[in-house]
Amino acid sequence: MFHIGLRPSSMASYTIPLAAAIALAGAACGDSDPIPKGVPDGDGGITEPVAYKDPLVPLNRMPGSTFVEILEVRAGDNEDVYFCSGVEGLNVVDASNPEGMRRRFQLVSALGNQRFPRCQHIALEGNLVYYTNKGDEVQPNAFISAWDLGQTPPLEIASWMPEGVTIEGIAAQGNFVYAAIHEGGLQILERVGGQLEPRGLVIGLGNAWHVAVDGDFAYVADEATLAVVDISDPSSPQIVGRTDIAGTGQSVEYDPATKRAYVSAGQSGVVIVDVSQADAPAVLGTANTGGTALQVSVDGNHLAVADWNDVRVYDMSDPANPELRATERIAGNGAFPRILGVAIRDGIVYAGEWQGFYSLRFHPDREAPDIFASVRSVAFGKVAAGEKDAIALIVGNQGTAPLVAWQLQLPSPFSLDKSAAVIAPGEVEVFEVLLEPSEDVELRKELQIWSDDPDDKPLVLPLTANRPGFVVGDKPPDVIAALLDGGTWNLSEQKGKVVLLAYFATF
């Protein structure tokens, strides 16, 4: 239950304690089987670890391949759950037993690439399910595919494949479908027979990314704003309200019980917007998630967030002050986590990790600490024998109870300025990791942080130094690139200039 890779921009939400951590009396670094001894409290007493229970408990991973690329998750009104997969299309999952989920159907549109269906977004309406393909190098033409789940097997009954349009998030209501088409705006379609016929088009949107619909209004994540659209006349929709969300909208969830829209806004977290007055939407609060908020899902007062690094659950009873209640990091197949989709229903969280589909049970009554570290590993550069170097390591508690980090263990030639701490909820402690090698050799060790977080026993961070390759200060090898105009570009000729290196992948 830890969060790693915390971005510096989110550090402002934590307060570094003024008092230094109290060293653990009698702690011996290097013990193979450490025994909890607690942390002296400074008044002659001992703060001991507590046997907490985890508030977000993994239940099951649905059997299947790890090559799935899950992008979005939806929970239906029945016992089914749906997820979009880049390589498996639209999956209908029987979740009547969350601990034994099984796939009922795998749906691939006749319009799409049969090997890589590239399902991206889902909309549900009664027995119908719609999914989008936004169009890419694998499937050049974007489309929406409609399926009737009232038949066995489900039947593809309608579709829309426009030219020159990129389709992103969708919503459905009655016979109408609402598609966010980026700079094209919001397209309203009506299901007529075997076709989805275009009706109204919302103009005045800069980059419509996702949409939620309820009654006469649609709520559109449009760049750094949430736009409210009157859709009472499908042939002539009108923008009636807009508010800034201080981030880039990724998905929208509307809660009719509270008349709030929840917008996942990437690195800006989740923005809670009061839309009770359509012409005057107002931001109520923001949950700074620490990662990249990609999809949200509401279950009463609780909001689940797919935050790339982990799954998160917040209590939204006070929307101005969202309370983080639980997190869970799911590293599929031992790799870094990529949690892009989430749905919550009746206390069960369904998470789409890039390599698998998971169920977890949320226990709102449980209080527990939740450890996180500011880095995935502590990586020194080249440190010669006899020299010294140090790296600051931030360890924090994003849980709801005090964290007793009663022992930090690491092998020589690494050392710490302190070996234990008690960290209050929402606070962090800064440790200094020191290195003074006695010989010039590559080092690959690990740091173990023993605490009373209920599901990190212990938290392990790799320690490295003197690894082969280039480090800051080394002269880089020359790089020669062919330019489009027929010339060449040489890195060696850029001495004294600022050079930006950009690494990226497309898939």
C-alpha positions in Angstrom: 0.0 0.0 0.0 2.7 2.4 -0.9 3.0 5.1 -3.5 6.4 5.6 -5.3 7.6 8.0 -7.9 5.9 11.0 -6.2 6.3 14.1 -8.3 8.0 17.1 -6.8 5.0 19.3 -7.7 2.8 17.3 -5.3 5.2 17.6 -2.3 3.5 20.8 -1.3 0.6 18.8 0.1 2.8 17.3 2.8 4.3 19.0 5.8 7.9 18.0 6.7 8.0 17.5 10.5 10.2 20.0 12.3 11.5 17.5 14.9 14.1 15.0 13.7 13.2 11.3 13.8 14.4 9.6 17.0 16.9 6.9 16.4 15.9 3.3 17.2 17.6 2.2 20.4 19.6 -0.9 19.9 18.7 -1.4 16.2 21.3 -3.4 14.4 21.5 -2.8 10.6 22.1 -6.0 8.7 19.9 -8.3 10.9 18.4 -11.0 8.7 15.3 -11.3 10.8 14.7 -8.0 12.5 12.4 -7.9 15.6 10.1 -4.9 16.1 11.3 -2.9 19.1 9.4 0.3 18.6 10.7 3.9 18.5 11.6 5.9 21.6 9.1 8.8 22.0 11.5 11.2 23.7 9.6 11.0 27.0 11.0 7.7 28.2 8.3 5.7 26.4 8.2 3.5 23.3 6.0 3.9 20.3 5.4 0.4 19.1 4.2 -0.9 15.8 0.4 -1.7 15.5 -1.1 -4.7 13.7 -3.4 -2.8 11.3 -5.7 -4.3 8.7 -5.5 -3.1 5.1 -8.4 -0.9 4.0 -8.0 -2.0 0.3 -7.5 -5.7 -0.1 -6.7 -7.4 -3.4 -9.2 -10.2 -4.1 -8.5 -11.6 -7.6 -6.8 -11.2 -10.9 -9.0 -12.5 -13.7 -7.3 -15.4 -15.5 -5.8 -14.5 -18.9 -2.9 -13.1 -20.8 -0.7 -10.3 -19.6 -0.7 -8.8 -23.0 -4.0 -6.9 -22.7 -3.4 -3.1 -22.6 -6.5 -2.2 -20.4 -7.6 1.4 -21.0 -11.0 2.0 -19.4 -13.3 0.1 -17.0 -17.1 0.4 -16.4 -19.4 -1.3 -13.9 -23.0 -2.0 -15.1 -26.2 -1.9 -13.1 -26.2 -5.7 -13.0 -23.3 -7.9 -11.9 -21.3 -7.4 -15.0 -18.2 -5.3 -15.4 -16.7 -4.1 -18.7 -13.2 -3.2 -19.7 -11.6 -2.0 -23.0 -8.4 -3.7 -24.1 -6.1 -2.7 -26.9 -5.5 -6.3 -28.0 -8.7 -8.0 -26.8 -11.4 -5.6 -27.6 -14.4 -5.1 -25.3 -14.5 -7.6 -22.5 -17.8 -8.4 -20.6 -16.9 -9.8 -17.2 -19.1 -11.8 -14.8 -18.2 -10.2 -11.4 -21.0 -11.8 -9.4 -18.2 -13.4 -7.4 -15.4 -10.7 -7.2 -13.0 -13.3 -6.0 -13.7 -15.5 -9.0 -14.3 -13.2 -12.0 -14.7 -14.8 -15.4 -14.9 -13.4 -18.9 -18.4 -13.8 -20.4 -17.7 -12.3 -23.8 -14.9 -10.8 -25.8 -16.4 -8.4 -28.5 -14.5 -7.2 -31.5 -16.2 -4.9 -34.1 -16.3 -6.0 -37.7 -15.0 -2.5 -38.5 -11.8 -2.9 -36.5 -8.5 -4.6 -36.7 -9.2 -8.2 -35.7 -5.8 -8.8 -34.2 -5.5 -5.5 -32.3 -9.1 -4.2 -31.8 -7.9 -1.1 -30.0 -11.0 -0.6 -27.8 -10.6 2.7 -25.9 -13.7 4.0 -24.2 -17.1 2.5 -23.1 -20.7 3.7 -22.6 -23.5 1.7 -21.1 -27.3 2.1 -21.6 -29.6 -0.7 -20.6 -28.8 -3.8 -22.6 -26.6 -1.8 -24.9 -22.9 -1.2 -24.7 -20.9 1.1 -27.0 -17.2 1.3 -27.4 -14.9 3.6 -29.3 -11.8 3.2 -31.4 -10.2 6.7 -31.7 -8.1 5.8 -34.8 -4.4 5.3 -34.9 -1.6 3.6 -36.9 -3.1 0.2 -36.2 -6.7 1.1 -36.9 -6.6 4.3 -39.1 -10.4 4.9 -39.2 -12.1 5.9 -35.9 -15.5 4.3 -35.1 -18.2 3.7 -32.5 -19.6 0.2 -32.2 -22.9 -0.7 -30.6 -23.7 -4.1 -29.1 -26.9 -5.7 -27.9 -26.1 -7.7 -24.7 -29.7 -8.9 -24.5 -28.8 -11.6 -27.1 -26.4 -14.5 -26.6 -23.9 -14.1 -28.0 -24.1 -10.3 -28.1 -24.8 -8.9 -31.6 -23.2 -5.8 -33.1 -26.3 -3.8 -34.1 -25.1 -0.3 -35.1 -21.9 1.7 -35.8 -20.5 5.0 -36.9 -17.3 5.4 -38.9 -16.7 9.1 -39.9 -13.8 10.3 -42.0 -11.2 12.6 -40.6 -12.5 12.4 -37.0 -10.8 11.2 -33.8 -13.2 9.8 -31.3 -12.4 9.8 -27.6 -14.7 9.4 -24.6 -18.5 8.7 -25.0 -21.7 8.6 -23.1 -25.1 7.1 -23.9 -28.7 8.0 -22.9 -31.8 6.5 -24.5 -31.3 6.2 -28.2 -28.6 8.9 -28.2 -24.8 8.7 -28.1 -22.5 11.6 -27.2 -19.0 11.4 -28.5 -16.1 13.7 -27.6 -14.2 14.3 -30.8 -11.4 16.6 -29.7 -11.2 19.9 -31.6 -14.3 18.8 -33.5 -16.4 19.3 -30.4 -19.2 17.0 -29.0 -21.0 15.0 -31.6 -24.6 13.8 -30.8 -25.7 10.7 -32.6 -29.1 8.9 -32.7 -29.3 5.1 -33.1 -31.6 4.5 -36.0 -31.8 0.9 -37.2 -28.3 -0.4 -37.9 -26.7 3.1 -38.0 -25.7 5.9 -35.6 -27.0 9.0 -37.4 -25.3 12.4 -36.7 -27.7 15.0 -35.1 -26.3 18.1 -33.3 -22.7 19.1 -33.0 -21.5 21.2 -30.0 -19.1 23.9 -31.3 -17.0 26.2 -29.2 -15.0 23.4 -27.5 -11.2 23.5 -27.8 -10.4 19.8 -27.2 -13.3 17.6 -26.0 -11.8 14.6 -24.4 -14.6 12.9 -22.4 -18.3 13.3 -21.5 -20.9 12.4 -18.9 -24.6 12.8 -19.5 -27.7 13.1 -17.3 -31.1 14.3 -18.3 -30.9 17.5 -20.3 -27.2 18.2 -19.7 -23.9 16.9 -20.8 -20.6 17.5 -18.9 -17.6 17.7 -21.1 -13.9 17.6 -20.2 -12.6 20.2 -22.6 -8.9 21.0 -22.2 -8.5 22.8 -18.9 -12.3 23.4 -18.4 -15.5 21.6 -17.7 -18.2 22.7 -20.1 -21.9 22.2 -19.4 -24.0 21.6 -22.5 -27.8 21.8 -22.8 -28.8 18.7 -24.9 -32.5 19.0 -24.5 -32.7 19.6 -28.2 -30.3 17.0 -29.7 -30.2 18.8 -33.0 -29.2 22.1 -31.5 -27.1 21.6 -28.3 -25.7 24.7 -26.6 -22.9 25.4 -24.1 -24.5 27.1 -21.1 -21.8 27.0 -18.5 -18.0 26.5 -18.1 -15.5 26.5 -15.3 -11.7 26.2 -15.2 -10.3 22.9 -13.7 -6.6 23.8 -13.5 -5.6 20.7 -15.3 -6.2 18.7 -18.5 -9.5 16.7 -18.3 -9.1 13.0 -18.9 -12.5 11.6 -17.9 -15.8 12.8 -16.3 -18.1 11.1 -13.8 -21.4 12.6 -12.9 -23.1 11.8 -9.5 -26.9 12.6 -9.7 -27.3 12.2 -6.0 -25.0 15.2 -5.2 -25.2 16.9 -8.6 -21.4 16.9 -8.8 -19.1 16.2 -11.7 -15.7 14.6 -10.9 -13.0 15.3 -13.5 -9.8 13.4 -13.6 -7.3 16.0 -14.6 -4.0 14.2 -15.1 -1.2 15.4 -12.9 -3.6 18.0 -11.4 -5.5 15.2 -9.6 -9.3 15.1 -9.4 -11.4 18.2 -9.6 -14.8 18.2 -7.9 -17.4 20.6 -9.6 -20.8 21.6 -8.4 -23.1 21.5 -11.5 -26.4 22.0 -9.7 -26.7 25.3 -11.5 -25.9 24.5 -15.2 -25.1 28.0 -16.1 -22.8 28.5 -13.1 -20.7 25.4 -12.4 -18.3 25.9 -9.5 -15.2 24.0 -8.4 -15.7 22.7 -4.8 -12.3 21.1 -4.3 -9.4 19.2 -5.6 -7.8 15.8 -4.6 -4.1 16.1 -5.3 -3.5 12.4 -6.1 0.3 12.6 -6.5 0.3 10.6 -9.8 -1.6 11.0 -13.0 -5.4 10.8 -12.5 -6.9 9.0 -15.6 -10.3 7.6 -14.7 -12.7 8.1 -11.8 -15.7 6.2 -10.5 -18.3 7.1 -7.8 -19.9 4.8 -5.2 -21.9 6.9 -2.7 -19.4 9.1 -0.8 -16.4 7.2 -2.1 -14.5 8.0 -5.3 -12.1 5.5 -6.9 -9.2 6.9 -9.0 -7.0 5.2 -11.5 -3.8 7.2 -10.8 -1.3 5.4 -13.0 1.0 4.4 -10.1 -1.8 3.0 -7.9 -5.6 2.7 -7.2 -6.9 5.2 -4.8 -10.1 5.6 -2.8 -11.2 9.0 -1.4 -14.0 9.9 1.0 -15.9 12.8 -0.7 -18.2 13.6 2.2 -16.6 17.0 2.3 -15.8 17.8 -1.3 -13.7 20.8 -0.3 -11.4 18.5 1.6 -11.3 15.1 0.0 -9.9 12.5 2.4 -7.6 9.8 1.0 -8.8 6.5 2.6 -6.8 3.8 0.8 -4.3 3.1 -2.0 -3.0 -0.1 -3.6 -0.1 -0.4 -6.0 -0.6 -3.2 -8.6 2.6 -4.1 -10.5 1.4 -6.4 -13.2 3.9 -9.2 -13.9 6.5 -7.6 -11.7 6.7 -4.5 -13.9 6.0 -0.8 -13.1 2.3 -0.3 -12.6 0.2 1.3 -15.3 -3.4 1.6 -13.9 -5.5 3.4 -16.4 -9.0 2.3 -15.7 -11.1 1.9 -12.5 -14.7 1.3 -11.4 -16.2 1.0 -7.9 -19.6 -0.7 -7.1 -20.9 -1.7 -3.7 -17.5 -1.4 -2.1 -15.7 -3.5 -4.7 -13.0 -1.8 -6.8 -12.3 -3.1 -10.3 -8.9 -2.0 -11.6 -7.6 -2.2 -15.1 -3.8 -2.5 -14.9 -2.0 -2.5 -18.3 -1.3 -6.3 -17.9 -4.4 -7.6 -16.1 -7.9 -7.0 -14.6 -8.1 -7.0 -10.8 -10.8 -6.8 -8.1 -10.2 -5.3 -4.6 -12.4 -4.9 -1.5 -12.6 -1.5 0.1 -13.1 -1.4 3.9 -14.2 2.1 4.8 -14.1 1.5 8.6 -10.4 0.5 8.6 -7.7 3.0 9.7 -4.1 2.3 8.7 -0.8 4.0 7.8 0.3 4.0 4.2 4.0 4.3 3.5 5.4 5.8 0.3 8.9 6.7 -0.9 9.8 9.6 -3.2 11.8 7.4 -5.5 11.6 3.8 -6.9 15.3 3.4 -6.2 18.2 5.2 -4.7 20.7 5.6 -7.5 24.1 7.2 -6.9 26.4 8.0 -9.9 30.1 7.3 -9.8 31.6 7.6 -6.3 35.3 6.8 -6.2 37.0 4.9 -3.3 37.5 7.3 -0.4 35.0 9.9 -1.6 31.6 10.6 -0.1 28.2 11.3 -1.5 24.6 11.6 -0.1 21.1 11.5 -1.5 18.0 12.7 0.3 15.2 10.1 0.6 11.7 11.3 1.5 9.5 8.7 3.3 6.0 9.7 4.0 2.7 8.5 5.4 -0.4 9.0 3.2 -2.6 6.8 5.4 -5.1 7.6 8.2 -3.0 6.4 11.2 0.5 7.1 12.5 3.3 5.2 10.7 5.9 3.6 12.9 9.0 3.1 10.6 10.9 1.2 13.3 13.9 0.2 11.3 15.7 1.2 8.1 18.3 -1.4 7.1 21.0 -1.1 4.5 24.3 -2.7 4.0 27.8 -1.2 4.1 29.2 0.9 2.5 25.8 2.7 2.6 24.6 4.3 5.8 21.8 6.5 7.1 21.8 9.6 9.2 19.0 8.0 11.3 17.4 4.6 11.3 13.7 5.1 12.5 10.8 7.6 12.7 7.2 8.0 13.6 5.4 9.8 10.8 1.9 11.3 11.3 -0.7 11.0 8.6 0.0 13.4 5.8 3.5 14.1 6.8 7.0 13.0 5.6 10.4 12.4 7.0 13.7 13.1 5.2 16.5 10.6 5.5 20.0 11.1 4.2 21.4 8.0 2.5 25.2 8.2 2.7 27.8 6.4 0.6 31.6 6.1 1.3 33.0 3.2 -0.8 36.4 1.7 0.0 36.9 0.4 -3.5 36.0 1.2 -7.1 33.4 -1.4 -7.8 29.8 -1.4 -9.0 27.3 -1.6 -6.1 23.9 -3.2 -6.2 22.3 -3.5 -2.8 18.8 -2.8 -1.2 17.3 -0.6 1.5 14.6 -2.2 3.6 12.1 0.0 5.5 10.3 -2.0 8.2 7.1 -0.4 9.3 3.5 -1.2 10.4 2.0 -0.4 7.0 -0.2 -3.6 6.8 0.9 -4.6 3.3 4.5 -3.5 3.0 6.7 -5.9 5.0 9.1 -4.4 4.3 9.3 -1.7 1.7 12.3 -2.4 -0.4 14.2 0.1 -2.5 17.2 -0.9 -4.7 20.5 0.9 -4.0 23.0 1.3 -6.8 26.3 3.1 -7.4 29.2 3.1 -9.9 27.0 1.5 -12.6 28.6 1.2 -16.1 27.7 3.9 -18.5 27.6 7.7 -18.5 26.8 9.9 -15.5 26.4 13.7 -15.0 29.7 15.4 -15.9 30.9 12.8 -18.4 31.6 13.7 -22.0 28.8 12.2 -24.1 29.5 10.1 -27.2 29.0 11.9 -30.5 25.5 11.5 -32.0 25.0 12.1 -35.7 21.5 12.4 -37.1 20.3 12.8 -40.6 18.0 15.8 -41.1 15.0 16.0 -43.4 16.6 18.6 -45.6 19.5 16.3 -46.4 22.0 17.7 -43.9 23.3 16.2 -40.7 23.3 17.2 -37.0 26.3 16.4 -34.8 26.1 16.5 -31.0 29.8 17.3 -30.8 29.2 20.6 -32.6 26.7 21.7 -29.9 29.3 22.3 -27.2 28.3 25.4 -25.1 24.7 25.2 -26.2 21.6 23.8 -24.4 20.5 20.5 -25.9 17.2 19.0 -25.0 17.0 15.2 -25.2 13.4 13.8 -25.6 12.7 10.1 -25.3 9.3 8.7 -26.3 7.5 5.7 -27.6 4.5 5.2 -29.8 2.2 2.2 -29.6 
